[in-house]
Amino acid sequence: MSRTVSTKTDVLAERVKNLVREDVRAMSAYHVADAGGMVKLDAMENPYGWPTELQQQWLQELQTVSLNRYPDPQADNVKSGLRRAMGIDEKHSILLGNGSDEIIQHLALAMAGPGRSVLAPEPSFVMYRVIAQFVQMNYIGVPLQADFDLDQDNMLAEIKQHQPHLIFLALSNNPTGNLFSEKKVRAVIEAAQGLVVLDEAYTAFTDADHLSLLDEYDNVVVMRTVSKIGLAGLRLGMLVGHPLWLTEIDKVRLPYNINVLTQYSAEFALRHYDLLMDQAAILCSERERLLKTLSTVAGIDVWPSEANFLLLRCQKKSARDVFEALKQRGVLVKLLDGAHPLLAQCLRVTVSTSDENNQFLEALSASLS
């Protein structure tokens, strides 16, 4: 019997090998760490929930949702809520995705073709590279400077050489937390013949706003998400840009990609956008407190941030050892060492509530000793 099972497994394995693309078989699936029972500071989530009264109001409204019907294919009420909340002009179109990841996938699918390229600075959001690989586009990563700003000369040289169809610039950048200088961003846009995507996933945690560039440049779109402001579970991303761009990109979007529960919940949450922004303001205050405290910790370098996380570098103990020691003390952060040379010995920590930030600081102190 065992011989028969083994033979069937071998035959299946050979079939999988023959049918699945070789480059896909060589990839690793995106790993999400188990955070059960831990202070979860690895995923840039808003730690605050809604007041009980607001939760009850939301649940009451959800009772009116018809789960037997397909959702609005364009999610027009959600788009209207986003326009009001974020001040998006009616002349710009909005395309919605199942998180920013799906928006990136839409962009890549619309642009993919033999010999076409995606370009992004590195280190940055890993899905730019991963999705480029999915759709078999060439990926060009351009290292940032030591201070994590754009290396303008190298960026412009790579753009001239490869003429990428897509360029991604994260503003603020993940995992470094900084904004790239506006002068360099403009230089990249002006040099590009392809489409430049300005990824503003962390717009709630910075005063910078790049929507105005849509009026200045015809090769720019802006990508945002509601994940970082307390709605990560909804998986709702958005692309804003000229209707001519979004009409074409919309053609690769699968029908009904924003489910009815997400639509109703997003509409409700956007009517209470001020609450989410108040929570973001608290996190910005906690970010500065955490930055100030970490700046005094021996054996740690920390960088200022325009996002809801901080980047740390361990100077005396290895980042992996500190990461494991933090886990043993019930605190989960993101280990970045090994992801890119510029991130050697680095950790990334999400800014959370005052209590959870204090737990992290206590655990870090013990882990460094």
PEKAWO-V598442 format. One record per backbone hydrogen bond with DSSP energy under -1.0 kcal/mol. CO is the residue of the C=O (numbers start at 1). NH is the residue of the N-H. Records with the same first field share a line. If there is no record, write none. Layout:
CO->NH / NH
This chain:
1->5
2->6
3->7
4->8
5->9
6->10
7->11
8->12
9->13
10->14
11->15
12->16
13->17
14->18
15->19
16->20
21->25
22->26
24->27
35->38
39->332
41->350
51->55
52->56
53->57
54->58
55->59
56->60
57->61
58->62
61->64
62->65
66->69
75->79
76->80
77->81
78->82
79->83
80->84
81->85
82->86
83->87 / 88
89->92
93->241
95->239
97->99 / 237
99->103
100->104
101->105
102->106
103->107
104->108
105->109
106->110
107->111
108->112
113->116
116->138
117->165 / 166
118->140
119->168
120->142
122->144
125->128
126->130
127->131
128->132
129->133
130->134
131->135
132->137
133->136
138->118
140->120
142->122
145->148
149->145
150->152
151->155
152->156
153->157
154->158
155->159
156->160
157->161
158->162
159->163
165->195
166->119
167->197
169->199
173->177
177->306
178->173
181->185
182->186
183->187
184->188
185->189
186->190
187->191
188->192
195->167
196->221
197->169
198->223
199->171
200->203
202->205
203->206
210->213
211->214
212->215
213->217
219->196
221->198
222->240
223->200
224->238
226->231
227->230
231->234
236->226
237->97
238->224
239->95
240->222
241->93
242->246
243->247
245->249
246->250
248->251
249->252
250->253
259->263
260->264
261->265
262->266
263->267
264->268
265->269
266->270
269->272
270->273
272->276
273->277
274->278
275->279
276->280
277->281
278->282
279->283
280->284
281->285
282->286
283->287
284->288
285->289
286->290
287->291
288->292
289->293
290->294
291->295
293->296
294->297
297->300
299->315
301->313
308->351
310->349
311->303
312->347
313->301
318->322
319->323
320->324
321->325
322->326
323->327
324->328
326->331
327->330
330->39
332->41
334->348
336->339
340->343
341->344
343->346
345->314
346->336 / 337
347->312
348->334
349->310
353->357
354->358
355->359
356->360
357->361
358->362
359->363
360->364
361->365
362->366
363->367
364->368
